[in-house]
Amino acid sequence: MKARIKNPALTVPGAMTALEMLGASAGDAGIPETTRNLVYLRASQINGCSVCTDLHSRELEQAGEPTARIFALAAWRDAPYFTDAERAALALTEAATRLADRRDPVPDEVWEEAARHYSEPQLAALVVSIATVNAWNRLMAVTRQVSGKWVEQFVIQRAGQPASAPRRSKNKNEGAQ
């Protein structure tokens, strides 16, 4: 496999920094990092983004998530491994990722269920997180960025950073989130 072009976030001046800052902005809203990574992985699965699917599944694994939760994420509605709050976040993720699939892109019941579990600042952070991962997915999938060994190394490097540190790419030649 070969990418169509170099990662656009690395090509367009300021794009990588802007995307990283946008993603990091949602980090302090009180949403568990596991929930955010489940959201990132589910949107990436829907969008067929191999880089982001690889990255976020490895992040969940690195964080100690049971493989059953990672493997069952695509079927979260029928799997017993997710909390009600995670399910609400995943439903919101699916609705927001598939905006064009229905006349009412995010039905009231999906929003209201998320609002039962998350405060307004947390909902805002979830929406920002969903929008950010969808932007990354589109950059990576459209240009057919290739995942691989560098993702594993990136996850290991990032795991060594303090939890509050902004997520920054260590590899200037490859794009990651």
C-alpha positions as CSV (number, residue, x, y, z in Angstrom):
1,M,0.0,0.0,0.0
2,K,1.1,3.5,-0.7
3,A,-0.4,6.8,0.4
4,R,-1.8,9.0,-2.4
5,I,0.0,12.1,-1.0
6,K,1.9,13.0,2.1
7,N,-0.3,13.5,5.1
8,P,-2.2,16.8,4.5
9,A,-1.9,17.8,8.2
10,L,1.9,17.8,7.7
11,T,1.7,19.5,4.3
12,V,-0.6,22.4,5.0
13,P,1.3,24.9,7.3
14,G,-0.4,25.0,10.8
15,A,-2.9,22.2,10.1
16,M,-1.2,19.6,12.4
17,T,-1.0,22.1,15.3
18,A,-4.5,23.2,14.8
19,L,-5.9,19.7,14.8
20,E,-3.8,18.7,17.8
21,M,-5.0,21.7,19.7
22,L,-8.6,21.0,18.8
23,G,-8.3,17.4,20.0
24,A,-6.5,18.4,23.2
25,S,-9.1,21.1,24.0
26,A,-11.7,18.3,24.8
27,G,-9.3,16.6,27.2
28,D,-10.0,18.5,30.4
29,A,-13.9,18.3,30.3
30,G,-14.1,15.3,32.6
31,I,-14.9,12.7,30.0
32,P,-12.9,9.5,30.8
33,E,-10.0,9.0,28.3
34,T,-11.3,5.5,27.7
35,T,-14.6,6.9,26.6
36,R,-12.9,9.3,24.2
37,N,-10.8,6.5,22.8
38,L,-13.9,4.4,22.3
39,V,-15.5,7.3,20.5
40,Y,-12.4,7.8,18.3
41,L,-12.2,4.1,17.5
42,R,-16.0,3.8,16.6
43,A,-16.0,6.8,14.3
44,S,-12.8,5.5,12.7
45,Q,-14.4,2.1,12.1
46,I,-17.4,3.7,10.5
47,N,-15.3,5.9,8.3
48,G,-13.0,3.1,7.3
49,C,-9.9,4.9,8.5
50,S,-7.2,2.3,8.9
51,V,-4.6,4.6,10.5
52,C,-7.1,5.9,13.2
53,T,-8.6,2.4,13.7
54,D,-5.1,1.0,14.3
55,L,-4.1,3.9,16.5
56,H,-7.1,4.0,18.8
57,S,-7.4,0.3,19.2
58,R,-3.7,0.2,20.2
59,E,-4.3,3.1,22.6
60,L,-7.1,1.2,24.3
61,E,-5.0,-1.9,24.5
62,Q,-2.0,0.1,25.9
63,A,-4.4,1.6,28.5
64,G,-5.3,-1.9,29.7
65,E,-8.7,-2.2,28.1
66,P,-9.9,-5.8,27.8
67,T,-9.6,-7.1,24.3
68,A,-13.3,-8.2,24.4
69,R,-14.3,-4.5,24.6
70,I,-12.0,-3.5,21.7
71,F,-13.2,-6.4,19.5
72,A,-16.9,-5.9,20.3
73,L,-17.0,-2.2,19.8
74,A,-18.5,-2.4,16.3
75,A,-21.4,-4.3,17.9
76,W,-21.6,-2.3,21.1
77,R,-25.4,-2.3,21.1
78,D,-25.4,-6.1,21.5
79,A,-22.3,-6.5,23.6
80,P,-22.4,-6.5,27.4
81,Y,-19.1,-4.7,27.9
82,F,-20.1,-1.1,27.8
83,T,-21.6,1.2,30.5
84,D,-24.7,3.2,29.9
85,A,-22.6,6.4,29.6
86,E,-20.3,4.8,27.1
87,R,-23.3,3.6,25.1
88,A,-24.8,7.2,25.1
89,A,-21.4,8.5,23.8
90,L,-21.2,5.8,21.1
91,A,-24.8,6.5,19.9
92,L,-24.0,10.2,19.7
93,T,-20.8,9.3,17.8
94,E,-22.6,7.2,15.3
95,A,-25.3,9.8,14.7
96,A,-22.8,12.7,14.4
97,T,-20.5,10.6,12.1
98,R,-23.4,9.6,9.8
99,L,-25.0,13.0,9.5
100,A,-26.3,12.4,5.9
101,D,-27.9,9.0,6.7
102,R,-31.1,10.4,8.1
103,R,-33.4,13.4,7.9
104,D,-32.8,14.2,11.6
105,P,-29.1,13.6,11.8
106,V,-28.9,13.5,15.6
107,P,-32.3,12.4,16.9
108,D,-33.5,14.0,20.1
109,E,-33.5,10.7,21.9
110,V,-29.8,10.2,21.2
111,W,-29.0,13.7,22.4
112,E,-31.2,13.4,25.5
113,E,-29.6,10.1,26.5
114,A,-26.2,11.6,26.2
115,A,-27.4,14.6,28.2
116,R,-28.5,12.2,31.0
117,H,-24.9,11.0,31.4
118,Y,-22.8,14.1,30.6
119,S,-22.9,17.8,31.7
120,E,-23.2,20.5,29.1
121,P,-19.4,21.1,29.0
122,Q,-18.8,17.4,28.7
123,L,-21.4,17.2,25.8
124,A,-19.6,20.1,24.1
125,A,-16.3,18.2,24.6
126,L,-17.8,15.0,23.1
127,V,-19.0,16.9,20.1
128,V,-15.6,18.5,19.6
129,S,-14.0,15.0,20.0
130,I,-16.3,13.5,17.5
131,A,-15.7,16.3,15.0
132,T,-12.0,16.1,15.5
133,V,-11.8,12.4,14.9
134,N,-14.0,12.7,11.8
135,A,-11.7,15.4,10.5
136,W,-8.7,13.1,11.0
137,N,-10.5,10.2,9.4
138,R,-11.3,12.2,6.3
139,L,-7.7,13.4,6.0
140,M,-6.3,9.9,6.4
141,A,-8.9,7.9,4.5
142,V,-9.2,10.2,1.5
143,T,-5.4,10.2,1.0
144,R,-5.1,6.5,1.9
145,Q,-2.5,7.1,4.6
146,V,-0.9,3.8,5.6
147,S,-0.8,2.5,9.1
148,G,1.9,0.3,10.4
149,K,4.7,-0.2,12.8
150,W,5.1,3.5,13.4
151,V,1.6,3.6,15.0
152,E,2.7,1.1,17.6
153,Q,5.8,3.1,18.3
154,F,3.7,6.3,18.5
155,V,1.3,4.8,21.0
156,I,4.2,3.6,23.2
157,Q,5.8,7.1,23.0
158,R,2.6,8.8,23.8
159,A,1.9,6.5,26.7
160,G,5.0,7.9,28.3
161,Q,3.6,11.4,28.3
162,P,1.6,12.8,31.3
163,A,-2.1,12.3,30.8
164,S,-2.7,16.0,30.6
165,A,0.0,16.6,27.9
166,P,-1.3,17.6,24.5
167,R,-1.1,14.7,22.0
168,R,1.7,15.6,19.6
169,S,3.0,13.5,16.8
170,K,6.6,12.4,17.4
171,N,7.2,11.3,13.8
172,K,7.3,14.2,11.4
173,N,7.2,11.9,8.4
174,E,4.0,10.1,9.3
175,G,0.6,11.5,10.3
176,A,-1.2,10.5,13.5
177,Q,-3.6,12.1,15.8
